[in-house]
Structure formats: structure tokens, C-alpha cells
Amino acid sequence: MTMFGLKEAEVATLTRAVAGDNLDRDGIREAFARATWTGLAEPGDRLAVFLVQALGAARALDVVVDRTPVSEVLEQLRQLGAEEIPAGELQLALDRWMPRLVAATALLAMRQAARHGAGLLTPDAEGWPQGVNDLGPHAPIALWCRGTGAALAALPASIALVGARAATGYGEHVAMEASAGLVDRGFAIVSGAAYGIDGMAHRAALASNGMTVAFLAGGVDRFYPSGHDALLARIVEVGAVISELPCGQPPTKWRFLQRNRLIAAASQATVVLEAGWRSGSLNTAGHAGQMGRPVGAVPGPVTSAASAGCHRLIRSFAATLVTNAEEMAELVAPFSAGVGTDAPMPSAGRASGPRTEVSPNRAERPRTSDETRILDALSVRSPRTSTDIAARSGLSVATAQSVLATLELEGVTVERERGWMRRTGGDG
């Protein structure tokens, strides 16, 4: 017998290995479908979440596998009383998922997960971080996790500590003191495992025998950055490492931005300890603010560019000024609910909308989200076909070709005989 065109016995074995032995046939179909969707759609894909919620993950996957006509899909949605969506929008979504519909890839990701002891978390599973449900149409379809159940259970009482990769000694000292102090007060520490502030927050939590959770922008089998292999391995032992991307997937600029929304959503408050004017940590603060989560920022020397982003949050976005663990803990105390959320945070961007990113090295127009994803998918050494680039970026082939042509006119990409390349020194 087959399931989604694959051997049912193999699907069942792999799914039970990562999602639990107690699943019946329907449970296996649903869990395997959610696992497949994590590789089919890019993080935060609103249409993918909509279809999965309206039809169920298995039925939604059948739509893609069977190449069901858009008109039939819309009729199914109407019969279920689901929200109406434009036919053209649905067609574009199907077009961008199709390049990734490769059975071997889905099975390989499952085998990799089983080999590394990674588990699949679905919204109805024990341990699912309930806070991410507040992301609504941009919530994760499923999550991959390596670590302990105790770490997942600790997330309802957690605070995110984030900040600059190029942290100063001052920033790292503040991060160490804050993380240890919050652990002493019973909080788990959430961060992104990056160099600088993130790494120090995780280390201090571990050194204080506390709980810490790291959210990654790539698969949980590919620790990033590589210089934090030992740190992440330690977090797996006593805490948890989580991603919404399947094993084997690399981190990209787009995925880091989408990862930030999970850090903000899984925590009860977000504190930015040190950040430049355009730091990615402001993106995390933006997501937290949009969900009504408290946001705190630690001030630094007025002459320090590394604290300019924190000062911007306090001055322009009503973040709460915090200087120590006690004040950070007060962000989630009942009497301070809502503090720091009166003014809108820096825009976090819509997960599948026309967000633009500005490179610090360019003075021209900002990059669209599609251009950012295409640039992430290109190589400066090896030519890649437009179909391969579409699959890597999570865009339709037509969209990929259109964006590639636009970037070629700007001198950022070049088409060779065997495919497209990113020009050496190309911006983005």
C-alpha cells in the first residue's frame, strides 16, 4: 500500500521514529504531511498555513501531490466554509511549492531526523510551545526539536535575550548577569545561538544550571554557527534546540528573519541587550511588539554604536528601559502587563508579504523579500538552473526567472551556459 505515493510501511516507520510510537494510520498521515510541509513551504508561508488549517495537513498535501486544479481546491474550501481566497493567489502558492515536491527529499529529511534523535512537534502534541500560536496565519506548521521535554515545559515561563553578534565587552557582561539573574528567578532563557549576546545568554544560563532553548534558522542537524557546535550540543543535552525547517536545510538571511518571530512568540517577553541601529535584534523586538509581548531594552554608552538600536527602541518605540535581571523579570509580572507596548515596534514585516531588506553596503533601492531569497539561493562558484534556484528559495519557477532577470539588469547576477550565478562582490 502507498501513502502520498510512497510505501506506507516506510512512511509509518519513519514517522513513528520522530513523532511517537502511538500514532494510528490517520495520525501517521497527518504527522508525515506536516513534516513534509516544513520542507515544502518556507517559514511563515501564509497560504500553506491556511490550507493546512482548513483542509488538514494530509488533505492539503494531497492537493499538491495530486496537482489538484485550483477550481477544485476552492470548491473544497467553500464546502468547508473556509475563508475565500483569490484563485490567482492560490495558483501562485502551488507554483512555488511544486519545485520542492520531491519524495526522496522528504524521506531523507525524516531519516536524518531519526538519525540525530530529532523529534517532530505538531500543534496537538505535548510540548508544543503554545506561544507560537499567537502568530496566527504565520504560525509554524510543525517544529523539529532536539533536547529535553523539561525544556519545552519551561517555555511558558521564559524570556528572550537577544542582541548584537559583534557584541562589546559591556554587552556580554550585561548578558551574562541578566541570564544568570533570570535563571535564579525561575525563568528559562530563549535566544538564537548566534555569536555575541545570544551565545553569552545561553552559556550563562547553562553555567547557572538553568534551562535554555535555542531557535535555529536551519535544520537541527546542522548547528549554526559552526563555532557554537559544542554550545549547541550542550543545549541539546539539558535544554532544547528547535527549528521549523527539516533536517538538512541551511540557514539563509530570509530564514533568520523568520526565525526571529519564533523567538519572540515562544517567550513571554523580549529583551534587547545590545544592538546597532539596524540590528536583526530589532526585528525580533518588532515581532514581540506586534503580538503585544513586553519589550525591554538595555541602555549603553551614548557614544557606542553597538547600543544605538537599544536607544532607538527606548526613544521611538516605547520599549521599557531595563538595567538588570530584576527589572527584566518585572516585564512579565502581572502589575506590568502591557508596559512597553503602547507604541508600535519596528516593523517585523509580513512573513509572506512584500517585505524589503536594506543591505548596509548599498545606497540604492532596498531589496524585496523575493530578491533576498533569490540571492540566498545563488552561488558565486557554481551555476544553478532557475528550477534549482526556485526550489532553494521557495518561489515559483516563473517568479525566480523574473527576479533573476531583474537582478541581471542591475549587474548582480549573470546567466552562464549551465545556469545562473551571483557576481563576485554582488550586493544584497
C-alpha positions in Angstrom: 0.0 0.0 0.0 1.1 3.6 -0.6 0.7 6.9 1.3 1.1 10.1 -0.7 2.6 7.9 -3.4 5.2 6.4 -1.1 5.5 3.0 0.5 3.2 3.1 3.5 5.5 0.9 5.6 8.5 3.2 5.2 6.4 6.3 5.9 5.0 4.7 9.1 8.4 3.6 10.4 10.0 7.0 9.9 7.0 8.9 11.2 6.8 6.9 14.4 10.5 7.3 14.9 10.2 11.1 15.0 6.6 11.7 16.1 5.8 8.9 18.5 5.1 5.1 18.5 1.4 5.5 19.5 0.2 7.0 16.2 -2.6 5.2 14.3 -2.8 5.4 10.5 -4.6 8.7 10.4 -2.1 10.1 12.9 0.8 8.9 10.8 -0.7 10.6 7.7 -1.2 13.9 9.4 2.3 13.9 11.1 4.1 12.9 7.9 2.2 15.5 6.0 3.2 18.2 8.5 6.8 17.1 8.4 6.7 17.3 4.6 5.1 20.8 4.7 8.1 22.1 6.7 10.3 21.4 3.7 7.7 22.3 1.0 6.9 25.8 2.2 9.2 28.5 3.5 8.7 29.5 7.2 5.8 31.8 7.7 4.1 31.0 4.4 0.5 32.2 5.0 -1.1 30.2 2.2 0.5 27.0 3.4 -0.8 27.6 6.9 -4.2 28.5 5.6 -4.6 25.3 3.6 -3.3 23.1 6.4 -5.7 24.6 8.9 -8.6 24.5 6.5 -8.1 21.0 5.0 -5.8 19.3 7.4 -2.1 18.7 6.6 -2.7 15.3 4.9 -5.5 16.6 2.7 -3.6 19.8 1.9 -0.6 17.7 0.9 -2.8 15.5 -1.4 -3.8 18.7 -3.2 -0.1 19.4 -4.1 0.8 15.7 -4.8 -2.2 15.1 -7.0 -1.8 18.5 -8.7 -5.5 19.2 -8.0 -6.9 22.0 -10.2 -7.3 25.3 -8.3 -11.0 25.4 -9.0 -11.5 22.0 -7.3 -9.4 23.2 -4.3 -11.5 26.3 -4.0 -14.7 24.2 -4.1 -13.4 22.0 -1.3 -12.7 25.1 0.8 -16.2 26.5 0.1 -17.8 23.3 1.2 -15.9 23.5 4.5 -16.9 27.1 5.0 -13.3 28.3 4.9 -12.3 31.9 4.1 -12.4 32.7 0.4 -9.0 33.3 -1.3 -8.3 34.6 -4.8 -7.7 31.8 -7.3 -4.6 33.6 -8.6 -3.1 33.8 -5.1 -3.6 30.0 -4.6 -2.1 29.2 -8.0 1.0 31.2 -7.2 1.3 29.3 -4.0 1.0 26.0 -5.7 3.6 27.1 -8.3 6.1 28.0 -5.6 5.7 24.7 -3.7 5.8 22.4 -6.7 9.6 22.7 -7.3 10.2 21.2 -3.9 7.8 18.3 -4.3 10.4 15.6 -4.3 9.6 12.4 -2.4 13.2 11.4 -1.9 14.0 14.8 -0.2 11.1 14.4 2.3 12.2 10.9 3.2 15.9 11.9 3.5 14.9 14.7 5.9 13.0 12.2 8.0 15.9 9.7 8.1 18.2 12.5 9.1 15.9 13.5 11.9 15.7 9.9 13.2 19.5 9.5 12.9 20.1 12.7 15.0 17.4 11.9 17.5 15.2 14.9 16.4 11.5 14.8 17.2 8.6 16.3 15.3 6.3 18.6 17.3 2.8 19.2 15.9 0.3 21.7 17.4 -1.6 19.0 19.2 1.5 17.3 20.6 2.7 17.6 24.2 5.5 20.1 24.4 4.2 22.3 21.6 5.2 25.9 22.5 1.7 27.4 22.8 3.0 30.9 22.4 3.8 30.4 18.7 0.0 30.0 18.0 -0.2 33.8 18.5 1.5 34.2 15.1 -1.9 33.3 13.6 -1.6 32.9 9.8 2.2 32.9 10.1 2.4 30.2 12.8 4.7 27.2 12.1 3.0 24.1 10.7 5.3 21.9 12.7 8.6 22.2 14.6 11.7 20.0 14.8 13.3 19.6 18.2 16.4 18.0 19.8 16.5 18.2 23.5 14.6 17.5 26.7 10.9 17.6 27.4 11.7 19.7 30.5 13.0 22.5 28.3 9.8 22.6 26.3 7.7 22.6 29.5 9.8 25.6 30.7 8.8 27.8 27.8 5.7 29.2 29.4 8.0 31.0 31.9 10.7 32.2 29.6 12.3 35.5 28.5 14.2 36.0 25.2 17.6 37.7 25.5 18.9 38.9 22.1 21.4 41.3 20.8 24.3 42.0 18.5 26.7 39.4 17.1 29.5 41.8 17.3 29.0 42.4 21.0 31.2 44.6 23.1 32.6 43.5 26.5 30.0 45.7 28.1 27.2 43.9 26.2 28.5 40.4 27.0 28.8 41.3 30.7 25.2 42.6 30.8 24.0 39.5 29.0 25.8 37.2 31.5 24.5 39.0 34.5 20.9 39.1 33.1 20.8 35.5 32.1 22.1 34.2 35.4 19.8 36.5 37.3 16.7 35.5 35.4 17.6 31.8 35.9 17.8 32.5 39.6 14.3 33.9 39.4 12.9 30.8 37.7 12.9 31.8 34.1 14.1 29.8 31.1 16.3 31.7 28.6 15.4 31.8 24.9 17.7 33.0 22.2 19.1 32.3 18.7 22.5 30.7 19.4 24.4 33.4 17.4 27.8 34.8 18.3 27.9 37.6 20.8 24.9 38.3 23.0 22.9 35.1 22.1 25.8 32.8 22.9 26.6 34.5 26.2 22.9 34.3 27.2 22.9 30.6 26.6 26.2 30.0 28.3 25.3 31.9 31.4 22.0 30.0 31.7 23.8 26.7 31.5 26.5 27.8 33.9 23.7 28.7 36.4 22.2 25.2 35.9 19.2 26.9 34.3 17.0 26.0 31.3 17.7 27.4 27.8 16.2 27.0 24.4 17.8 27.9 21.1 15.8 28.5 17.9 17.8 27.9 14.7 17.3 29.2 11.1 18.3 25.9 9.6 17.8 22.2 10.3 18.5 21.0 13.9 21.1 18.6 12.4 23.2 21.5 11.1 24.4 23.5 14.0 25.0 27.1 13.1 27.2 28.9 13.6 29.8 26.1 13.5 31.8 27.8 16.2 28.9 27.0 18.6 28.8 23.3 17.9 29.9 22.5 21.5 27.5 25.0 23.0 24.5 23.7 20.9 25.4 20.1 21.8 25.3 21.0 25.5 22.0 22.8 25.0 20.6 19.6 23.4 21.7 17.6 26.5 19.9 19.8 29.1 17.7 22.2 27.1 16.3 22.2 23.6 17.3 23.2 20.1 14.3 24.0 17.8 13.6 24.8 14.2 10.7 24.8 11.8 12.9 23.7 9.0 13.6 20.0 8.3 17.0 18.4 8.8 19.4 19.2 6.0 18.1 22.7 5.4 20.7 25.5 5.6 20.2 28.9 7.3 19.7 31.9 5.0 19.1 35.6 5.5 15.4 35.2 5.0 15.2 32.3 7.4 17.0 34.2 10.1 14.3 36.9 9.8 11.5 34.4 10.1 13.3 32.5 12.9 13.1 35.7 14.9 9.3 35.6 15.1 9.5 32.2 16.8 11.9 33.6 19.5 9.5 36.4 20.2 6.4 34.2 20.2 7.7 31.4 22.3 8.8 33.8 25.1 6.8 36.0 27.5 9.0 39.0 26.9 11.9 40.0 24.7 14.9 42.0 26.0 17.4 43.5 23.6 20.7 43.9 25.5 22.9 45.5 22.8 22.1 46.3 19.2 23.2 48.5 16.4 20.9 50.9 14.6 19.9 48.2 12.1 20.5 45.1 14.1 18.4 42.0 13.4 17.5 42.0 17.1 15.2 44.9 16.3 13.3 42.5 14.0 12.8 40.2 17.0 11.6 43.1 19.1 9.2 44.1 16.3 7.6 40.7 16.2 7.2 40.7 20.0 5.6 44.2 19.9 3.2 43.2 17.2 2.0 40.3 19.4 1.6 42.5 22.4 4.5 40.9 24.2 6.5 43.2 26.6 9.8 44.5 25.1 12.7 45.7 27.1 16.0 47.4 26.1 19.2 47.9 28.0 20.8 51.3 27.5 24.5 51.6 26.8 27.1 54.4 26.4 25.7 57.2 24.3 28.9 57.1 22.3 28.6 53.4 21.5 27.2 52.5 18.0 26.6 49.0 19.5 23.8 50.4 21.7 22.2 52.7 19.1 19.5 50.2 18.4 18.6 49.9 22.1 18.4 53.6 22.4 16.2 53.7 19.3 13.8 51.2 20.8 13.5 53.2 24.1 13.2 56.6 22.4 11.0 55.8 19.4 9.2 52.6 20.1 8.3 52.8 23.9 10.4 49.8 24.9 10.9 49.6 28.6 14.3 50.6 29.8 15.8 47.8 31.9 19.2 47.6 33.5 19.2 44.3 35.5 17.5 40.9 35.8 15.0 42.2 38.4 13.7 44.8 36.0 13.6 42.3 33.2 11.5 39.9 35.3 9.1 42.8 36.0 8.2 42.9 32.3 6.1 39.8 32.8 4.8 40.5 36.3 1.0 40.9 36.5 1.3 44.6 37.5 3.4 45.5 34.5 1.4 43.7 31.8 1.4 45.8 28.6 4.3 48.0 29.7 6.4 48.9 26.7 3.8 48.0 24.0 1.9 51.3 23.6 3.9 52.4 20.5 4.4 50.1 17.6 7.7 48.3 17.4 10.0 48.4 14.3 8.1 46.6 11.6 8.8 42.9 11.7 7.3 42.5 8.2 4.7 40.1 7.0 6.1 36.6 6.6 5.0 36.2 3.0 4.4 39.8 2.1 6.5 42.3 0.2 9.0 42.9 3.0 12.1 44.8 1.9 15.6 44.4 3.4 18.3 47.0 3.1 21.9 46.0 2.8 24.2 48.2 4.9 26.6 48.2 1.9 24.2 49.6 -0.7 22.7 53.1 -1.2 20.3 52.0 -4.0 16.7 50.8 -3.6 16.1 48.2 -0.8 15.8 44.6 -1.7 12.4 42.9 -1.9 11.8 39.7 0.1 11.8 37.7 -3.2 15.2 39.2 -4.2 16.6 38.4 -0.8 15.6 34.8 -1.2 16.9 34.5 -4.7 20.3 36.0 -3.7 20.4 33.5 -0.8 19.9 30.7 -3.3 22.6 31.7 -5.7 26.3 30.7 -5.7 29.3 32.7 -6.8 31.1 29.5 -7.9 28.6 27.0 -9.4 25.9 27.9 -12.0 22.4 26.8 -10.9 19.3 26.4 -13.1 16.3 28.5 -12.5 14.4 25.4 -11.4 17.1 24.6 -8.8 17.1 28.3 -7.6 13.3 28.2 -7.3 13.4 25.1 -5.1 16.1 26.6 -2.9 14.3 29.9 -2.5 10.8 28.6 -2.1 9.5 30.6 -5.0 7.8 29.5 -8.3 10.0 29.0 -11.3 8.3 31.9 -13.1 8.9 34.2 -10.2 12.5 33.1 -9.9 13.2 33.7 -13.6 11.6 37.2 -13.3 13.7 38.2 -10.3 16.9 36.7 -11.8 16.3 38.9 -14.9 15.8 42.0 -12.8 19.0 41.3 -10.8 20.9 40.7 -14.0 20.0 44.1 -15.3 21.4 45.6 -12.1 24.6 43.6 -12.6 24.1 41.4 -9.5 23.5 38.1 -11.3 24.8 36.7 -14.6 23.5 33.8 -16.7 26.1 31.3 -17.9 25.7 28.3 -20.2 24.9 26.0 -17.3 22.8 28.3 -15.3 22.7 31.4 -13.1 25.4 32.7 -10.8 25.8 35.6 -8.4 28.5 38.0 -9.4 31.5 38.2 -7.2 31.0 41.2 -5.0 27.3 41.3 -5.9 25.3 43.1 -3.2 22.2 42.0 -1.3 
